[in-house]
Amino acid sequence: MVKTGRRNFILALALAAAGCATQPRLASRREPMSFDAFMALSKSLTGIDDLDAEHGRLYFASLSHPADSAILQCWYTGMYESPAGPRVATYSEALAWTTLGFTKAPTLCGGAVGYWGDKPVVA
């Protein structure tokens, strides 16, 4: 898995936030995208080769015409739209947390008592 710095993380969140208010659609795409093409585009956009296929299926099904920012929004937040409203595919495995080597998702234990005293491992 690729670890990114804080600047890339903030950029990814900004792109995801840009897609939160409205899910942009690409007018130029006339043919439906296949799941394999969606996963390939997702890997290209995120820079991560081992994306979870089950999460990808949920995200793919929720996006009728996937746009780059909407795809990033799904992967980085772990959320997708359903007919009943927003749903969480994953919290702890959202790229907002897994791509950062210096933090973890809030509410998750980072290790045994006192683990925070150890020097972080930098990849």
ZALOMAR-527523 format. One record per residue: residue in one letter; x, y, z of N, C-alpha, C in turn; residue number from 0. Coordinates in Angstrom, 2 decimals. Example, Ala and Ser with C-alpha at 12.3 -4.5 7.8 and 13.67 -1.06 7.14 Angstrom:
<recs>
{a,{13.19,-5.69,7.80},{12.30,-4.50,7.80},{13.20,-3.30,7.80},0} {s,{12.85,-2.25,7.08},{13.67,-1.06,7.14},{12.90,0.03,7.87},1} 
</recs>
This chain:
<recs>
{m,{0.84,-1.17,0.00},{0.00,0.00,0.00},{0.89,1.24,0.00},0} {v,{0.51,2.23,-0.73},{1.26,3.47,-0.83},{0.92,4.35,0.37},1} {k,{1.94,4.87,1.00},{1.74,5.83,2.09},{1.94,7.22,1.50},2} {t,{1.06,8.15,1.85},{1.17,9.50,1.32},{1.46,10.46,2.45},3} {g,{1.92,11.62,2.07},{2.19,12.66,3.04},{0.94,13.46,3.34},4} {r,{1.10,14.38,4.25},{-0.04,15.21,4.67},{-0.60,16.05,3.54},5} {r,{0.27,16.57,2.68},{-0.21,17.40,1.57},{-1.09,16.60,0.61},6} {n,{-0.67,15.38,0.28},{-1.48,14.54,-0.60},{-2.79,14.17,0.07},7} {f,{-2.74,13.92,1.38},{-3.95,13.60,2.12},{-4.93,14.77,2.07},8} {i,{-4.44,15.97,2.31},{-5.31,17.15,2.30},{-5.87,17.37,0.90},9} {l,{-5.04,17.18,-0.12},{-5.52,17.31,-1.50},{-6.62,16.30,-1.79},10} {a,{-6.43,15.05,-1.37},{-7.45,14.02,-1.59},{-8.74,14.37,-0.86},11} {l,{-8.64,14.86,0.36},{-9.84,15.25,1.09},{-10.54,16.42,0.42},12} {a,{-9.77,17.37,-0.09},{-10.37,18.50,-0.79},{-11.11,18.03,-2.04},13} {l,{-10.52,17.09,-2.77},{-11.19,16.54,-3.95},{-12.46,15.80,-3.55},14} {a,{-12.39,15.05,-2.47},{-13.56,14.33,-1.99},{-14.64,15.30,-1.54},15} {a,{-14.25,16.36,-0.83},{-15.21,17.34,-0.35},{-15.88,18.06,-1.51},16} {a,{-15.14,18.27,-2.58},{-15.72,18.92,-3.75},{-16.85,18.09,-4.34},17} {g,{-16.79,16.79,-4.16},{-17.83,15.92,-4.68},{-18.96,15.68,-3.70},18} {c,{-18.84,16.16,-2.46},{-19.86,15.88,-1.44},{-21.18,16.58,-1.73},19} {a,{-21.13,17.86,-2.08},{-22.37,18.61,-2.27},{-23.15,18.11,-3.48},20} {t,{-22.44,17.84,-4.54},{-23.08,17.32,-5.74},{-22.18,16.24,-6.30},21} {q,{-22.77,15.22,-6.82},{-21.99,14.15,-7.44},{-21.82,14.51,-8.91},22} {p,{-20.67,15.05,-9.30},{-20.48,15.44,-10.69},{-20.58,14.25,-11.64},23} {r,{-21.12,14.49,-12.77},{-21.26,13.44,-13.78},{-20.49,13.86,-15.02},24} {l,{-19.87,12.92,-15.66},{-19.13,13.21,-16.88},{-20.05,13.05,-18.07},25} {a,{-20.33,14.15,-18.73},{-21.24,14.12,-19.88},{-20.61,13.41,-21.07},26} {s,{-19.29,13.37,-21.13},{-18.62,12.79,-22.29},{-18.67,11.26,-22.30},27} {r,{-18.93,10.62,-21.17},{-19.00,9.16,-21.14},{-20.37,8.71,-21.61},28} {r,{-20.41,8.04,-22.74},{-21.69,7.60,-23.29},{-21.94,6.13,-22.99},29} {e,{-20.90,5.34,-22.93},{-21.05,3.92,-22.65},{-20.86,3.68,-21.16},30} {p,{-21.64,2.75,-20.60},{-21.46,2.45,-19.18},{-20.06,1.90,-18.91},31} {m,{-19.53,2.25,-17.76},{-18.21,1.79,-17.36},{-18.35,0.39,-16.75},32} {s,{-17.42,-0.50,-17.07},{-17.43,-1.83,-16.47},{-16.81,-1.75,-15.07},33} {f,{-17.06,-2.77,-14.27},{-16.48,-2.81,-12.93},{-14.96,-2.85,-13.01},34} {d,{-14.42,-3.63,-13.94},{-12.97,-3.71,-14.10},{-12.38,-2.35,-14.46},35} {a,{-13.06,-1.62,-15.34},{-12.59,-0.28,-15.72},{-12.69,0.67,-14.52},36} {f,{-13.74,0.52,-13.73},{-13.90,1.33,-12.53},{-12.75,1.09,-11.55},37} {m,{-12.42,-0.18,-11.34},{-11.33,-0.51,-10.42},{-9.98,-0.01,-10.97},38} {a,{-9.78,-0.13,-12.27},{-8.53,0.36,-12.87},{-8.43,1.88,-12.71},39} {l,{-9.54,2.58,-12.95},{-9.55,4.03,-12.77},{-9.33,4.39,-11.30},40} {s,{-9.95,3.65,-10.41},{-9.79,3.89,-8.97},{-8.33,3.72,-8.55},41} {k,{-7.69,2.68,-9.06},{-6.27,2.44,-8.74},{-5.40,3.57,-9.28},42} {s,{-5.74,4.05,-10.46},{-4.98,5.15,-11.05},{-5.17,6.44,-10.26},43} {l,{-6.40,6.71,-9.87},{-6.69,7.95,-9.13},{-6.09,7.94,-7.73},44} {t,{-6.16,6.81,-7.06},{-5.68,6.74,-5.67},{-4.20,6.41,-5.56},45} {g,{-3.64,5.77,-6.58},{-2.25,5.34,-6.52},{-2.06,4.10,-5.68},46} {i,{-3.15,3.38,-5.42},{-3.10,2.19,-4.57},{-3.54,0.98,-5.39},47} {d,{-2.70,-0.05,-5.40},{-2.96,-1.23,-6.22},{-3.86,-2.27,-5.57},48} {d,{-3.91,-2.31,-4.24},{-4.67,-3.38,-3.58},{-5.97,-2.88,-2.95},49} {l,{-6.78,-2.19,-3.76},{-8.08,-1.70,-3.28},{-9.02,-2.88,-3.04},50} {d,{-9.85,-2.77,-2.02},{-10.78,-3.83,-1.65},{-11.90,-3.94,-2.69},51} {a,{-12.01,-5.10,-3.31},{-13.00,-5.30,-4.38},{-14.44,-5.22,-3.86},52} {e,{-14.68,-5.70,-2.64},{-16.05,-5.63,-2.09},{-16.48,-4.18,-1.89},53} {h,{-15.59,-3.37,-1.37},{-15.91,-1.94,-1.23},{-16.09,-1.34,-2.63},54} {g,{-15.22,-1.72,-3.54},{-15.33,-1.22,-4.90},{-16.66,-1.54,-5.54},55} {r,{-17.20,-2.72,-5.28},{-18.51,-3.08,-5.84},{-19.61,-2.16,-5.31},56} {l,{-19.55,-1.86,-4.02},{-20.54,-0.95,-3.43},{-20.43,0.45,-4.05},57} {y,{-19.20,0.94,-4.16},{-18.99,2.27,-4.73},{-19.42,2.31,-6.20},58} {f,{-19.03,1.29,-6.93},{-19.36,1.22,-8.36},{-20.87,1.22,-8.57},59} {a,{-21.58,0.42,-7.78},{-23.04,0.33,-7.92},{-23.72,1.65,-7.56},60} {s,{-23.11,2.44,-6.69},{-23.74,3.67,-6.24},{-23.54,4.84,-7.20},61} {l,{-22.60,4.72,-8.11},{-22.28,5.82,-9.03},{-22.78,5.48,-10.43},62} {s,{-23.85,6.15,-10.85},{-24.40,5.83,-12.17},{-23.47,6.27,-13.29},63} {h,{-22.78,7.37,-13.12},{-21.78,7.85,-14.09},{-20.58,8.34,-13.28},64} {p,{-19.66,7.43,-12.95},{-18.56,7.81,-12.06},{-17.70,8.95,-12.59},65} {a,{-17.54,9.96,-11.75},{-16.61,11.06,-12.03},{-15.43,10.92,-11.07},66} {d,{-14.30,11.46,-11.47},{-13.08,11.29,-10.67},{-13.28,11.69,-9.21},67} {s,{-13.87,12.90,-8.97},{-14.01,13.35,-7.57},{-14.97,12.48,-6.79},68} {a,{-16.01,11.98,-7.43},{-16.97,11.10,-6.74},{-16.32,9.76,-6.39},69} {i,{-15.48,9.26,-7.27},{-14.76,8.01,-7.01},{-13.82,8.19,-5.83},70} {l,{-13.07,9.28,-5.84},{-12.15,9.56,-4.73},{-12.92,9.74,-3.43},71} {q,{-14.05,10.40,-3.51},{-14.86,10.60,-2.31},{-15.23,9.26,-1.69},72} {c,{-15.67,8.32,-2.48},{-16.03,7.00,-1.96},{-14.84,6.33,-1.30},73} {w,{-13.73,6.26,-2.00},{-12.57,5.54,-1.47},{-11.99,6.19,-0.23},74} {y,{-11.92,7.52,-0.19},{-11.30,8.18,0.95},{-12.23,8.30,2.16},75} {t,{-13.52,8.38,1.95},{-14.44,8.48,3.09},{-14.99,7.13,3.51},76} {g,{-14.99,6.16,2.59},{-15.57,4.85,2.90},{-17.08,4.86,2.81},77} {m,{-17.66,5.91,2.23},{-19.12,6.05,2.16},{-19.58,6.04,0.70},78} {y,{-20.84,5.69,0.52},{-21.45,5.67,-0.80},{-22.93,5.99,-0.66},79} {e,{-23.56,6.34,-1.76},{-24.98,6.67,-1.77},{-25.80,5.42,-2.09},80} {s,{-26.88,5.25,-1.36},{-27.84,4.18,-1.64},{-29.20,4.83,-1.82},81} {p,{-30.19,4.09,-2.32},{-31.53,4.67,-2.46},{-32.08,5.19,-1.12},82} {a,{-31.63,4.62,-0.01},{-32.10,5.05,1.31},{-31.23,6.16,1.90},83} {g,{-30.22,6.61,1.17},{-29.34,7.67,1.66},{-27.91,7.19,1.81},84} {p,{-27.06,8.02,2.40},{-25.64,7.66,2.54},{-25.46,6.42,3.41},85} {r,{-24.51,5.58,3.02},{-24.17,4.35,3.76},{-22.66,4.28,3.94},86} {v,{-22.23,3.58,4.97},{-20.81,3.40,5.25},{-20.40,2.00,4.80},87} {a,{-19.46,1.94,3.88},{-18.91,0.65,3.45},{-17.83,0.22,4.42},88} {t,{-17.03,1.18,4.87},{-15.96,0.91,5.82},{-15.60,2.21,6.52},89} {y,{-15.18,2.09,7.73},{-14.68,3.25,8.46},{-13.16,3.16,8.59},90} {s,{-12.72,2.10,9.22},{-11.30,1.97,9.51},{-10.46,1.70,8.26},91} {e,{-11.05,1.17,7.21},{-10.32,0.88,5.98},{-10.47,1.96,4.91},92} {a,{-11.13,3.06,5.24},{-11.23,4.18,4.30},{-9.82,4.71,4.05},93} {l,{-9.55,5.12,2.82},{-8.20,5.57,2.48},{-7.76,6.81,3.26},94} {a,{-8.72,7.55,3.79},{-8.36,8.70,4.62},{-7.50,8.25,5.80},95} {w,{-7.66,7.01,6.23},{-6.87,6.50,7.36},{-5.75,5.55,6.91},96} {t,{-6.04,4.68,5.98},{-5.06,3.64,5.65},{-3.86,4.16,4.87},97} {t,{-3.98,5.30,4.22},{-2.85,5.82,3.45},{-1.91,6.67,4.28},98} {l,{-2.28,6.94,5.51},{-1.44,7.77,6.38},{-0.66,6.90,7.34},99} {g,{0.64,7.04,7.32},{1.47,6.26,8.20},{1.59,6.83,9.60},100} {f,{1.15,8.07,9.80},{1.35,8.74,11.08},{0.11,8.79,11.97},101} {t,{-0.99,8.19,11.54},{-2.20,8.23,12.35},{-3.06,7.01,12.09},102} {k,{-4.15,6.93,12.80},{-5.12,5.85,12.64},{-6.51,6.46,12.77},103} {a,{-7.51,5.70,12.42},{-8.88,6.18,12.56},{-9.21,6.37,14.04},104} {p,{-9.82,7.50,14.41},{-10.21,7.69,15.80},{-11.07,6.53,16.29},105} {t,{-10.96,6.22,17.54},{-11.66,5.14,18.25},{-11.01,3.77,18.05},106} {l,{-9.98,3.67,17.22},{-9.30,2.40,17.03},{-8.06,2.35,17.92},107} {c,{-7.85,1.22,18.53},{-6.68,1.04,19.38},{-5.45,0.91,18.49},108} {g,{-4.39,1.61,18.86},{-3.17,1.57,18.06},{-2.19,0.50,18.50},109} {g,{-2.46,-0.15,19.61},{-1.56,-1.18,20.12},{-1.71,-1.34,21.62},110} {a,{-0.73,-1.98,22.22},{-0.76,-2.20,23.67},{-0.60,-0.87,24.40},111} {v,{-0.95,-0.86,25.66},{-0.82,0.35,26.46},{0.60,0.89,26.34},112} {g,{0.69,2.18,26.07},{1.99,2.82,25.92},{2.56,2.80,24.52},113} {y,{1.82,2.24,23.55},{2.34,2.15,22.18},{2.70,3.52,21.62},114} {w,{2.01,4.57,22.06},{2.23,5.91,21.55},{3.60,6.46,21.94},115} {g,{4.26,5.84,22.87},{5.59,6.26,23.28},{6.69,5.78,22.35},116} {d,{6.37,4.79,21.50},{7.36,4.26,20.56},{7.51,5.21,19.36},117} {k,{8.71,5.29,18.84},{8.95,6.09,17.65},{8.17,5.50,16.47},118} {p,{7.46,6.34,15.68},{6.69,5.83,14.54},{7.60,5.19,13.50},119} {v,{7.08,4.18,12.85},{7.79,3.52,11.75},{7.44,4.26,10.47},120} {v,{8.44,4.77,9.79},{8.23,5.50,8.55},{8.62,4.61,7.39},121} {a,{7.66,4.46,6.46},{7.91,3.58,5.31},{8.71,4.29,4.25},122} 
</recs>
